[in-house]
Amino acid sequence: MSLITLSIPIFFLLIGLELLVTRIQGVRYYRFNDAITNLSCGIGSQITGIFMRFLTIGVYIWIYDHTPLKGIIPNDPKQAGIYLAVMVVLFLGVDFFYYWFHRLAHEISVMWGSHVVHHQSEEYNLTVALRQAWVQGAFSWVFYLPLAAVGFDPTMFITIASIQTLYQFWIHTKVIGRLPRWFEYVFNSPSHHRVHHGVNPKYIDKNHAGTLIIWDRMFGTFQEEEEEVVYGITTQPKSWNPVLLNVAYWYDLAKEAGKAGSVRDGLRMFYLAPGWKPQDMGGMLEYKEVSAASFQKYDAATSPQMTAYIFFQFVLLLIGASVFLFSIKGMDTIYLAATSVLIIFSVLNIGGLFENRRWAVWAEVLRAVVLSGVVWFFVSKYLGNTYAIIAAAVYLLVVLTWLWTNARKLNLN
């Protein structure tokens, strides 16, 4: 089981702590719809990651098994001193290659589409750390293959890569200000990473570091936090739908490329910088100055009844997805695929409910029927068929009653 999955309870403990601190401080760093969308994107990322690992880790292992350097680098934990030294070198390698993946994901349009989801939130809190694109791994894995070729053991690589990823969770916060100067000079920090998430022109495409900010200092992409950061991306998709958020950029990119006057210009829109267009289509996008005081965040009004319903359903989804992720080892492929589809369908529908979409209400009826069957299946395993039928019937009755009494009152579109 991955360290990321094992860390899920810690993530939510720290999110709860941040919420408590912000409440005590009297500041509002969270919005319900934004936070749930962040977490929904994170759930979807974990689900797609299950299937992505067959490609990413599989290729790494294949290269490691076929490199003539296999076995040269020590990987025996019993040799504590040597093992620790190797892990430190491997950590530097992982962090270095992450920097270059991350930088190019901002500088090459098609790669930006694999990463943009992480930047779409117009808030900045710990839930943003979990807002991950669903196919980012399909692009990032290539950058780490040199580590396999020189003989770094796959298990060691997975461990270090997980630690390097976990480090980046805590820097997604506004609660922590500047840290000691020596720390800020060497390590990535909340201050440095706030800059990275900014749409202020001076902050765009800066501070790509994972753990060590020294890479940005070395390669000319470092920027101190100065004026207040405005968060998000320059062209928002304006949606709470995680599925749409993961495909919107590529859809728009393909549509714009199709309007290009030549095949060459159309292709250049994919591999040049995000926002680049040929001169006859307007040229390179110009970044406009923004300020926190005047910036208008995307929002969609949700009734108190819908908010309560979404919260209830999301808690159930979160529990179910967590149990699923902790139980996938040895799971039947059909069951794995079916559960994954149901989870993705659920986050899609929650996004639709946030936007008061008519289709989402009807889809919720279908989801309630399916989930009542899931409730029956699990309860019957532990408490018997009678209790299972009662539990499934109660769940279905509660959901359908709520939909019948409240959906007609909503301003659906």
C-alpha positions in Angstrom: 0.0 0.0 0.0 1.4 3.4 -0.9 2.5 5.9 1.7 0.1 8.4 0.1 -2.8 6.2 0.9 -1.6 5.5 4.4 -1.3 9.2 5.0 -5.0 9.9 4.2 -6.1 10.1 7.9 -3.2 12.5 8.6 -4.3 14.7 5.7 -7.8 15.1 7.1 -6.5 15.6 10.7 -4.3 18.5 9.5 -7.1 19.9 7.3 -9.3 19.9 10.4 -6.6 21.6 12.4 -6.2 24.3 9.7 -10.0 24.9 9.8 -9.9 25.3 13.5 -7.0 27.7 13.4 -8.6 29.9 10.7 -11.9 29.9 12.7 -10.0 31.1 15.8 -8.2 33.7 13.7 -11.4 34.9 12.2 -10.2 34.5 8.6 -11.9 32.6 5.8 -9.5 30.5 3.8 -12.1 27.8 2.9 -15.2 27.7 0.8 -17.4 24.6 0.9 -17.8 24.1 -2.8 -14.2 24.8 -3.5 -12.9 22.5 -0.8 -15.2 19.6 -1.8 -14.2 20.0 -5.4 -10.5 19.9 -4.4 -11.1 16.7 -2.4 -13.2 15.2 -5.3 -10.3 15.8 -7.7 -8.0 14.1 -5.2 -10.2 11.1 -4.9 -10.4 10.8 -8.7 -6.6 11.1 -8.9 -6.1 8.2 -6.5 -8.6 6.1 -8.5 -6.9 6.8 -11.9 -3.5 6.3 -10.2 -4.4 2.7 -9.5 -4.5 2.0 -13.2 -1.7 4.5 -14.1 0.8 2.6 -11.9 0.8 -0.4 -14.4 2.4 2.0 -16.9 4.5 4.2 -14.6 5.9 1.8 -12.1 5.9 -1.1 -14.6 8.2 0.6 -17.1 10.5 1.8 -14.3 10.8 -1.9 -13.1 11.4 -3.1 -16.6 14.2 -0.7 -17.2 15.8 -1.5 -13.9 15.6 -5.2 -14.6 17.3 -4.7 -17.9 20.0 -2.1 -17.1 23.6 -3.5 -17.0 24.0 -1.3 -13.9 21.4 -3.3 -11.9 22.9 -4.3 -8.5 25.7 -1.8 -8.5 23.9 0.6 -6.2 23.6 -0.9 -2.7 20.0 -1.4 -1.5 20.4 -3.4 1.7 18.9 -1.6 4.8 21.1 -3.7 7.0 24.0 -1.6 5.8 22.6 1.5 7.5 25.2 4.1 6.7 25.5 3.2 3.0 21.8 2.7 2.6 21.1 6.2 4.1 23.6 7.8 1.8 22.0 6.1 -1.2 18.6 7.3 -0.1 19.9 10.9 0.2 21.4 10.8 -3.3 18.2 9.2 -4.7 16.1 11.9 -3.0 18.2 14.6 -4.7 17.7 12.8 -8.0 13.9 12.5 -7.5 13.6 16.1 -6.5 15.8 17.3 -9.4 13.7 15.5 -12.0 10.5 16.6 -10.3 11.6 20.2 -10.8 12.1 19.7 -14.5 8.8 17.8 -14.9 7.0 20.5 -13.0 8.7 23.4 -14.9 8.0 21.9 -18.3 4.4 21.2 -17.2 4.1 24.9 -17.0 6.0 25.7 -20.2 4.6 23.2 -22.7 0.9 23.5 -23.4 -0.1 19.9 -23.7 1.8 19.1 -20.5 0.0 22.0 -18.8 -3.2 20.2 -19.4 -2.0 17.3 -17.2 -1.2 19.7 -14.3 -3.6 22.6 -14.6 -6.2 21.1 -12.3 -3.9 21.6 -9.3 -3.9 25.3 -10.0 -7.6 25.9 -10.7 -8.6 26.6 -7.1 -9.0 30.3 -6.3 -8.4 29.5 -2.6 -5.2 28.4 -0.9 -5.5 25.8 1.9 -4.5 22.2 2.6 -7.3 20.8 0.5 -5.6 22.4 -2.6 -2.7 20.0 -2.0 -5.0 17.1 -2.7 -6.5 18.7 -5.8 -4.5 16.6 -8.3 -5.0 16.1 -12.1 -6.1 12.6 -12.9 -3.5 11.9 -15.7 -0.5 13.8 -14.5 1.3 10.5 -13.9 1.1 9.7 -17.5 3.5 12.6 -18.2 5.7 12.7 -15.1 6.9 9.1 -15.0 9.2 9.6 -18.0 11.3 12.1 -16.2 12.3 9.5 -13.5 13.5 6.8 -15.9 17.1 7.8 -15.8 17.1 6.8 -12.1 16.1 3.3 -13.2 18.7 3.2 -15.9 21.5 3.9 -13.4 20.3 1.2 -11.1 18.2 2.7 -8.3 16.0 -0.1 -6.9 12.2 0.4 -7.7 11.2 0.0 -4.0 13.6 2.6 -2.9 12.4 4.9 -5.7 8.7 4.5 -4.8 9.5 5.2 -1.2 11.5 8.3 -1.9 9.0 9.6 -4.5 6.2 9.2 -2.0 8.1 11.1 0.7 8.9 13.9 -1.8 5.2 14.1 -2.6 4.1 14.0 1.0 6.4 17.0 1.8 4.5 19.2 -0.5 1.2 18.7 1.4 2.0 21.1 4.3 3.2 24.0 2.1 -0.3 24.6 0.8 -1.4 26.9 3.5 -1.7 30.6 4.4 -1.7 29.9 8.1 2.2 29.7 8.1 4.0 32.9 7.2 7.7 33.2 6.5 10.0 30.6 8.1 13.7 31.2 9.2 15.9 32.6 6.5 18.1 29.5 6.3 15.1 27.3 5.8 13.6 29.5 3.1 16.9 29.6 1.2 17.2 25.8 0.9 13.7 24.3 1.2 10.4 24.9 -0.5 8.0 26.6 2.0 4.4 27.9 2.2 5.6 31.3 1.2 7.5 30.1 -1.9 4.6 27.8 -2.9 2.0 30.5 -2.5 3.9 32.4 -5.2 3.8 29.4 -7.5 0.0 29.3 -7.3 -0.4 33.0 -8.1 -1.8 34.6 -11.2 -0.1 37.9 -10.5 2.1 38.4 -13.6 5.4 38.4 -11.6 4.4 35.1 -9.9 3.4 33.1 -13.0 5.7 30.1 -13.8 7.9 30.6 -10.7 9.0 28.4 -7.8 8.6 24.9 -9.4 10.4 23.2 -6.6 9.1 20.1 -4.8 11.2 19.9 -1.7 14.3 22.0 -2.4 14.0 25.5 -3.6 17.6 25.5 -4.6 16.7 24.2 -8.1 14.7 27.4 -8.8 17.5 29.5 -7.5 20.0 27.6 -9.7 17.9 27.7 -12.9 16.4 31.2 -12.7 12.8 30.5 -11.8 12.8 31.8 -8.2 10.5 34.6 -7.0 10.1 35.9 -3.5 6.6 36.4 -2.1 6.0 40.2 -2.2 2.5 41.6 -2.9 -0.5 39.5 -1.8 -1.0 36.5 -4.0 -4.1 36.1 -6.2 -4.8 32.4 -6.7 -6.1 30.4 -9.6 -5.3 30.4 -13.4 -5.6 33.1 -16.0 -8.6 31.5 -17.7 -10.9 29.7 -15.3 -13.2 26.9 -16.6 -15.8 28.1 -14.0 -17.1 24.7 -12.9 -17.2 22.5 -9.8 -17.3 19.4 -11.9 -14.1 17.4 -11.4 -14.5 15.5 -14.7 -15.0 18.7 -16.7 -12.1 20.3 -14.8 -9.8 17.5 -15.9 -10.6 17.7 -19.6 -11.6 21.4 -20.1 -8.1 22.7 -21.0 -7.3 20.0 -23.5 -10.8 20.4 -25.1 -10.2 24.1 -25.5 -6.7 23.6 -26.7 -7.8 21.2 -29.4 -10.7 23.5 -30.5 -8.3 26.5 -30.8 -5.7 24.4 -32.6 -8.3 23.4 -35.1 -8.8 27.1 -36.0 -5.2 27.6 -36.9 -4.4 28.6 -40.5 -1.8 25.8 -40.9 -1.1 22.4 -39.5 2.3 23.7 -38.3 0.7 26.4 -36.2 -1.9 24.0 -34.9 0.8 21.7 -33.7 2.8 24.5 -32.2 -0.1 25.4 -30.0 0.4 22.0 -28.3 4.1 22.1 -27.7 4.8 25.8 -27.1 3.8 27.8 -24.0 0.2 27.8 -22.7 -1.6 30.7 -24.2 0.5 30.9 -27.3 -1.3 31.4 -30.6 -0.1 32.5 -34.1 -0.2 36.2 -34.8 -3.3 35.9 -36.9 -5.1 34.5 -33.9 -3.9 37.1 -31.4 -0.4 36.0 -30.6 0.8 35.2 -27.1 -1.6 35.7 -24.2 -0.7 38.9 -22.2 -1.0 38.5 -18.5 -3.1 41.2 -16.8 -2.3 42.8 -13.4 -4.6 41.5 -10.7 -5.2 42.4 -7.0 -6.7 40.5 -4.2 -9.0 43.3 -3.4 -10.7 43.4 -6.8 -10.4 39.8 -8.0 -13.7 38.1 -8.7 -13.8 34.5 -7.7 -16.0 31.9 -9.4 -19.0 30.8 -7.3 -22.4 29.2 -7.8 -25.2 29.6 -5.3 -26.2 26.4 -3.5 -29.2 26.3 -1.3 -28.8 25.2 2.4 -30.7 22.0 1.7 -28.4 21.1 -1.2 -25.3 22.0 0.8 -26.4 19.6 3.6 -27.3 16.9 1.1 -23.9 17.2 -0.7 -22.1 17.1 2.6 -23.9 13.9 3.6 -23.2 12.2 0.3 -19.6 13.4 0.2 -18.9 12.0 3.7 -20.3 8.6 2.6 -18.2 8.8 -0.6 -15.1 9.7 1.3 -15.5 6.8 3.7 -16.3 4.4 0.8 -13.4 5.6 -1.3 -11.0 5.3 1.6 -12.1 1.8 2.4 -11.7 0.9 -1.3 -8.2 2.3 -1.5 -7.1 0.4 1.6 -8.6 -2.8 0.2 -7.4 -3.0 -3.4 -4.6 -5.5 -2.9 -5.7 -8.8 -4.4 -9.1 -7.3 -5.5 -10.9 -8.9 -8.4 -10.3 -6.8 -11.6 -14.1 -6.5 -12.4 -14.9 -5.4 -8.9 -11.9 -3.0 -9.0 -13.1 -1.5 -12.3 -16.8 -1.3 -11.3 -16.1 0.4 -8.0 -13.7 2.9 -9.7 -16.4 3.8 -12.2 -19.0 4.3 -9.4 -16.6 6.6 -7.5 -15.8 8.7 -10.6 -19.6 8.8 -11.3 -20.2 10.0 -7.8 -17.7 12.9 -7.9 -19.1 13.9 -11.3 -22.6 14.0 -9.9 -21.6 16.0 -6.8 -20.1 18.6 -9.1 -23.3 18.7 -11.0 -25.3 19.2 -7.9 -23.1 22.1 -6.8 -24.0 23.8 -10.2 -27.7 22.9 -9.8 -27.7 20.9 -13.0 -31.0 19.2 -13.9 -29.2 16.1 -15.2 -27.4 15.7 -11.9 -30.7 15.3 -10.0 -31.9 12.5 -12.3 -28.4 10.9 -12.2 -28.6 11.1 -8.4 -31.7 8.9 -8.5 -29.7 6.3 -10.5 -26.8 6.6 -8.1 -29.1 6.1 -5.1 -30.4 2.9 -6.6 -26.9 1.6 -7.3 -25.6 2.6 -3.8 -28.6 1.0 -2.1 -27.4 -2.2 -3.7 -23.8 -1.5 -2.4 -25.3 -1.0 1.1 -27.2 -4.3 0.8 -24.0 -6.1 -0.3 -21.8 -5.0 2.5 -24.4 -5.2 5.3 -25.4 -8.7 4.2 -21.7 -9.9 4.6 -21.6 -8.9 8.3 -25.1 -8.7 9.6 -27.2 -11.0 7.4 -29.7 -10.5 4.6 -32.6 -9.1 6.8 -30.6 -6.2 8.1 -29.1 -5.7 4.7 -32.5 -5.2 3.1 -33.6 -2.8 5.8 -30.4 -0.7 5.5 -30.6 -0.6 1.7 -34.3 0.4 1.8 -33.7 3.1 4.4 -30.9 4.6 2.5 -32.9 4.6 -0.8 -36.0 6.0 0.9 -34.1 8.8 2.6 -32.4 9.9 -0.7 -35.5 9.6 -2.9 -37.6 11.5 -0.3 -35.0 14.3 -0.1 -34.9 14.5 -3.9 -38.7 14.6 -4.2 -39.2 17.2 -1.5 -36.3 19.5 -2.3 -35.3 19.2 -6.0 -38.4 20.8 -7.2 -37.7 23.9 -5.1 -34.2 24.3 -6.6 -33.3 26.7 -9.4 -32.2 24.0 -11.8 -30.5 24.6 -15.1 
